[in-house]
Amino acid sequence: MSPNTTAPCTPTTRRRRAGRITALSTTAALGLAVTTMAAPAWAHDSLIASSPEAGEVLQESPEEITLEFSGGGLTTGDGITNIIQVSDADGENWEGETEVEGATMSAEFPEDLPGGDYTVAYRVVYSDGHAEEQSFDFEVEETAPEPEPTPEPTASASEETEDEAETETESAAPAEDDDAADSSAADPDQAEEPVAGDAAADTQQDSGLPVWAFVLGGIVVVGGIAAIATAVLRGRKNPRA
């Protein structure tokens, strides 16, 4: 037999080749099935942004909570639940009505959030029908209360205070005058004390006689008294027979 002569194809060889082809086809089919089944799982949408962000500490209350997801949009319709819930540490809910627009979901707060910790819980149904429930936290800082302003006195109050002060002053002045009058009446000796010095001289001058007249009169009186005394003494020494 020549070396280039092809070996005859026997039934055994044909069966071996068919088995190999079948095995390769089965493997390829299984691989394609696995890839096709796994593709949706790898392509699931997810949360890509939020306001407030997870773990964020805010200086003041936000006006709303906003969640943005990947993909073409969320699935909506009857029996589909897309919802946001915001609760504080005591479990009280603060969110308003949830709104869905495309791949964005939001809810406004009906009032300002007080300081404290809050939990955002959400449930969404993605465009591929896959549903997901997740949550995250954020915080609002507590603000110190503002001091109350001190009320200023009104003009009428100031005028009333001034009027009261004037009334008290006027009522106190007559009382002092009465006290002075009582003091003068209570000390009659002071009013009756004799006038001395120049005041006495003025009083004597007012009587109408000069000072020397009083002095001369005094000398005459003293001389008369001395003469009378001398005559009496002589009469006693020389008694009549």
matplotlib code that plots the C-alpha trace (Angstrom):
import matplotlib.pyplot as plt

x = [0.0, 1.3, 2.0, -0.4, -3.3, -6.2, -7.3, -10.8, -13.6, -15.0, -18.3, -16.4, -14.6, -17.9, -19.4, -16.5, -16.6, -20.4, -19.9, -17.3, -19.5, -22.5, -20.4, -19.1, -22.6, -24.0, -21.2, -21.7, -25.5, -25.0, -22.5, -24.9, -27.8, -25.8, -24.6, -28.2, -29.5, -26.7, -27.0, -30.1, -28.5, -25.4, -27.4, -29.6, -30.1, -29.2, -29.2, -26.5, -27.2, -29.3, -29.9, -29.2, -26.4, -25.9, -24.2, -24.4, -24.7, -26.8, -26.7, -30.5, -33.5, -33.7, -36.9, -37.1, -35.5, -34.4, -33.2, -31.7, -31.3, -29.5, -31.3, -34.0, -36.6, -38.6, -41.5, -44.9, -48.5, -51.2, -49.7, -46.2, -44.9, -42.2, -42.1, -39.8, -40.1, -38.2, -38.3, -36.6, -35.0, -38.5, -39.9, -42.1, -42.5, -41.7, -42.0, -44.7, -46.2, -43.7, -43.4, -41.7, -40.3, -38.3, -35.4, -35.8, -38.0, -38.6, -40.7, -41.1, -41.1, -44.4, -42.4, -38.8, -37.0, -35.9, -32.3, -31.5, -30.8, -33.1, -33.4, -34.4, -36.0, -37.1, -38.6, -38.3, -39.1, -36.6, -37.3, -36.4, -39.0, -36.5, -37.6, -35.2, -35.5, -32.7, -32.1, -29.5, -29.1, -28.4, -28.4, -29.7, -27.7, -29.6, -29.7, -29.4, -32.5, -32.3, -32.4, -35.6, -35.2, -35.6, -38.7, -37.9, -40.0, -42.6, -42.9, -46.1, -44.4, -41.5, -43.9, -45.8, -42.6, -41.6, -45.0, -44.8, -41.4, -42.7, -45.7, -43.5, -41.2, -44.1, -45.7, -42.3, -41.7, -44.7, -43.8, -40.4, -42.0, -44.4, -41.4, -39.6, -42.8, -43.2, -39.5, -40.0, -43.1, -41.5, -38.6, -40.2, -37.1, -35.1, -37.6, -37.6, -33.8, -32.5, -30.8, -27.1, -24.3, -25.2, -28.7, -29.1, -27.6, -29.9, -32.8, -31.7, -31.3, -34.7, -36.1, -35.5, -32.7, -28.9, -26.6, -25.0, -28.3, -28.7, -25.1, -25.7, -29.0, -27.2, -24.6, -27.2, -29.1, -26.0, -25.0, -28.4, -28.3, -24.8, -26.0, -29.0, -26.8, -24.3, -27.1, -28.5, -25.1, -24.5, -27.9, -27.1, -23.8, -25.2, -28.6, -30.7, -30.9]
y = [0.0, 3.5, 5.8, 8.5, 6.2, 7.2, 4.6, 3.3, 4.8, 2.1, 2.2, 2.4, 5.6, 7.1, 6.5, 8.1, 11.2, 11.5, 11.2, 14.0, 16.3, 15.6, 16.3, 19.6, 20.7, 19.8, 21.8, 24.8, 24.7, 24.5, 27.4, 29.5, 28.7, 29.6, 32.8, 33.7, 33.0, 34.9, 38.0, 39.5, 39.0, 40.9, 43.7, 44.5, 48.2, 49.8, 53.1, 55.4, 58.7, 60.1, 63.4, 63.4, 60.9, 57.9, 58.9, 62.6, 65.1, 68.1, 71.6, 72.1, 70.1, 69.0, 69.9, 66.4, 63.0, 62.1, 58.7, 58.1, 54.7, 53.2, 51.9, 53.3, 53.8, 52.2, 49.9, 51.4, 50.3, 48.5, 46.2, 47.8, 49.4, 52.0, 53.8, 55.9, 55.9, 58.2, 57.5, 59.0, 57.3, 56.9, 55.2, 58.2, 58.7, 62.1, 61.5, 62.8, 61.1, 59.2, 60.4, 58.4, 60.1, 57.8, 56.4, 59.0, 58.6, 61.4, 62.4, 65.9, 66.5, 68.1, 70.0, 70.6, 67.7, 68.3, 67.5, 63.8, 60.5, 59.4, 56.2, 56.1, 52.8, 52.3, 49.6, 49.8, 47.7, 48.1, 48.1, 44.4, 43.5, 43.0, 44.4, 45.6, 46.9, 48.8, 51.5, 54.0, 56.7, 60.4, 63.0, 66.5, 68.6, 70.0, 73.8, 75.8, 77.9, 81.6, 83.9, 85.8, 89.6, 91.8, 94.0, 97.7, 100.0, 101.9, 105.7, 105.6, 103.6, 106.1, 109.0, 107.3, 106.7, 110.4, 111.5, 109.2, 110.7, 114.2, 113.4, 111.9, 115.0, 117.4, 115.4, 115.3, 119.1, 120.2, 117.6, 119.2, 122.7, 121.3, 119.7, 123.1, 124.9, 122.2, 122.6, 126.4, 126.0, 123.3, 125.6, 128.8, 129.5, 130.1, 132.7, 134.5, 134.7, 138.3, 140.1, 140.7, 142.8, 145.2, 144.0, 145.2, 148.5, 149.0, 148.1, 150.8, 153.4, 152.7, 153.7, 157.5, 158.3, 158.5, 156.2, 159.0, 159.9, 156.5, 156.7, 160.1, 159.0, 156.1, 158.3, 160.6, 157.7, 156.2, 159.6, 160.1, 156.7, 157.5, 160.8, 159.3, 156.6, 159.2, 161.2, 158.1, 157.2, 160.7, 160.8, 157.6, 158.9, 162.2, 161.5, 164.4, 165.2]
z = [0.0, -0.9, 2.0, 0.6, 0.4, 2.7, 5.2, 4.5, 6.7, 8.9, 10.9, 14.1, 12.9, 11.8, 15.2, 17.0, 14.9, 15.5, 19.2, 19.3, 17.3, 19.6, 22.7, 21.3, 20.3, 23.7, 25.4, 23.3, 23.9, 27.6, 27.6, 25.5, 27.9, 31.0, 29.4, 28.4, 31.9, 33.6, 31.4, 33.1, 36.5, 35.5, 33.9, 37.0, 37.6, 40.9, 42.9, 41.5, 43.4, 46.2, 47.9, 50.8, 50.3, 52.5, 55.8, 55.0, 57.9, 56.9, 58.5, 58.0, 56.9, 53.2, 51.3, 49.7, 49.3, 45.7, 44.4, 41.0, 39.5, 36.5, 33.5, 31.2, 34.0, 36.7, 36.0, 36.9, 36.7, 38.6, 41.3, 41.0, 44.2, 44.0, 47.3, 49.6, 53.4, 55.8, 59.5, 62.6, 65.5, 67.2, 64.0, 63.0, 59.3, 57.7, 53.9, 51.7, 48.6, 46.4, 42.8, 39.9, 36.8, 34.5, 36.5, 39.4, 42.5, 45.0, 48.0, 49.5, 53.2, 54.5, 57.2, 58.3, 59.8, 63.4, 64.3, 64.6, 62.7, 59.8, 57.8, 54.1, 53.1, 49.4, 47.2, 43.4, 40.4, 37.6, 33.9, 33.6, 36.3, 39.0, 42.4, 45.1, 48.7, 50.3, 52.9, 54.1, 56.8, 57.0, 59.8, 60.4, 62.9, 65.8, 65.9, 69.1, 69.9, 69.2, 72.3, 72.7, 72.2, 75.2, 74.8, 74.8, 77.0, 75.1, 75.1, 77.1, 79.8, 80.0, 80.3, 83.1, 85.0, 84.7, 85.8, 88.8, 89.7, 89.5, 91.6, 94.3, 94.3, 94.6, 97.5, 99.3, 99.1, 101.3, 103.9, 104.3, 104.8, 107.4, 109.2, 109.3, 110.6, 113.3, 114.3, 114.6, 116.7, 118.9, 119.9, 121.4, 123.4, 120.3, 119.0, 122.4, 122.9, 123.5, 120.7, 121.4, 120.0, 117.2, 117.2, 120.9, 120.1, 117.3, 119.6, 122.2, 119.5, 118.3, 121.8, 120.9, 123.5, 123.0, 124.9, 126.8, 128.4, 129.8, 131.2, 132.8, 134.3, 135.8, 137.4, 138.9, 140.4, 141.9, 143.4, 144.9, 146.5, 147.9, 149.4, 151.0, 152.5, 153.9, 155.5, 157.2, 158.6, 160.0, 161.6, 163.5, 164.7, 166.1, 167.6, 168.9, 172.7]

ax = plt.figure().add_subplot(projection="3d")
ax.plot(x, y, z, "-o")
ax.set_aspect("equal")
plt.show()
